[in-house]
Amino acid sequence: MITLKKLSYGPGLCLLILCSCREAKRPAPKASWDTYRKAYAFLSSRPDSAFYYFNEVVSASKDSQQVAMAYTNMGMIQSEAGDDFGAQESLLLSLKFLNEKDSKDHSSLVNDYNELGMTSFNLKNYDAAISFYDRALAATTDEQLKLVILNNKANAYREQKAYGPALNLYKTITGQTKKEGTAYARALTNMAATRWLSDPRYDAAPELLKALAIRVKEKDQWGQNSSFAHLADYYARSHPDSALNYARRLYATAQLLQSPDNRLDALEKLVRLATPKESRAFFVKYRELGDSIQAARNAAKNQFALIRYNVQKERADKLKLQKDNTEKNYQIDRQRLIITGCLALILSGTSFIRFWFRKRKQQTEMKAQQAIRESELKTSKKVHDVVANGLYRIMKEVETRQDLDKATLLDNIDHLYERSRDISYEGQTAQAIPFHERLATMLNSFATDQIRVLSAGNTESLWEHTNSTQQDELWHILQELMVNMRKHSQAANVALRFNAGNKKIAVHYTDDGTGIRGTLKKKNGLRNTGNRIKDIGGELIFDTSQEKGLKIHISFPVI
């Protein structure tokens, strides 16, 4: 397949091909893009020179958009010369300078993704081509451009023999395209050929001839070339004379368009369809032209590599010269600076020392104040989690449990008293009761006749790879969530699910209460909760999308 490429100054999608398509948008270059303008001027007449100056742009420019566009044009030049691997390398480099979140880069992204799709298509990597076309579709809002990309994607499906998805896309294109334009003729040709490939009994001639008539009317010679190729293939078995006629017309048009690849395609068909005498002559031409195209493409690949090497070498030589000049100037300036520096050092030394001592004093005072604030914050957090939440839980037990005896109540109060006495200590008090039992007891203490608390997965083995710090922090986090549930949510059912996987422990909290309306406001309790989960390297996510109820996901790594 041969492409007729229209490369632009600005980002855009530019491809016109017999089966795959480029279309161009041409924003004017910025006034400061002199080297880029020079490269663009050589595109039609001297692509090797254009490649050279585009390569200078990517070597010297600090404008990310200009660099991205230069790499894109380099990739298109390489693709046109048959260097698809080199083209992919340049296009992927272009993507590194583009930002998917920046709307001004979207047209360049569409261009790169479509070009990558077509180079992957040429390399017969159809899955990759489809993936790149999908990315191009996601990056554009231009409906006409989407139809072009959809046509390319359908062609990739067709080459995979996935005729169903291909036909669906062609139908979408023909349904949204003007019935007499070249775009409609292209989609109609592709759709008819695909139907015939999927079912050799299908009569594709009326649609193929209709598409050819449109292309003749529109004077679309590249499109006519495509029609001649499809008609030659279609008539090859049923009407070989007609097939030979269309192959001759394909060859004549390819010569007129100076398209070596289309000439090669036409010669291949003529070798199969012509008389034995003519076929031998056509085969000689076919072999000579094929060798010539391959040699030209190999030369182009080497030429592009040589251009890149020369530009890098020139840049290295310039940098070396600049370095030598800089070193000479440095020696002169160094002597001046030594004299000036000594004088300045004597004059400013005393002032600097005084400033340094003053600054050091301020830093020491700030560190002391910060240590005091951190100590106050830790104490406040412990008072909230140990005393306030513990007292609240005991109050609710007294309020809701009719079977609570005095001895149990006194034990709970005594335990709270002992913990509050040690509130200023940094270390954790060892617990005799296994963590899963302590956790279950705490969670169940919030259950009442009106509130059901269910938990699953809280087993002894789940906590084998956690340390006391992680267990203590999680205990306080869940206690804070349960306290908030009792105070604010009006929930009737609470469920907690514990599970481990991927070296993490996850806790999923769900209730059917009023949930969180509007923006989540983090008061002391929630701030402490957030600090605790960070201390153990975990995360806590509130799902506020629920119309009713609340979902919270907690996870942290295990040892």
Secondary structure, 3 states (H helix, E strand, C coil): CCEECCCCCCCCCCCEECCCECCCCCCCCCCCCHHHHHHHHCCCCCHHHHHHHHHHHHHHCCCHHHHHHHHHHHHHHHHHCCCHHHHHHHHHHHHCCCCCCCHHHHHHHHHHHHHHHHHHHHCCCHHHHHHHHHHHHHHCCCHHHHHHHHHHHHHHHHHCCCHHHHHHHHHHHHHCCCCCCHHHHHHHHHHHHHHHHHCCCCCCHHHHHHHHHHHHHCCCHHHHHHHHHHHHHHHCCCCHHHHHHHHHHHHHHHHHHCCHHHHHHHHHHHHHHCCHHHHHHHHHHHHHHHHHHHHHHHHHHHHHHHHHHHHHHHHHHHHHHHHHHHHHHHHHHHHHHHHHHHHHHHHHHHHHHHHHHHHHHHHHHHHHHHHHHHHHHHHHHHHHHHHHHHHHHHHHHHHHCCCCCHHHHHHHHHHHHHHHHCCCCCCCCCCCCCHHHHHHHHHHCCCCCCCEEEEECCCCHHHCCCCHHHHHHHHHHHHHHHHHHHHHHCCCEEEEEEEEECCEEEEEEEECCCCCCCCCCCCHHHHHHHHHHHHCCCEEEEECCCCCCEEEEEEEECC
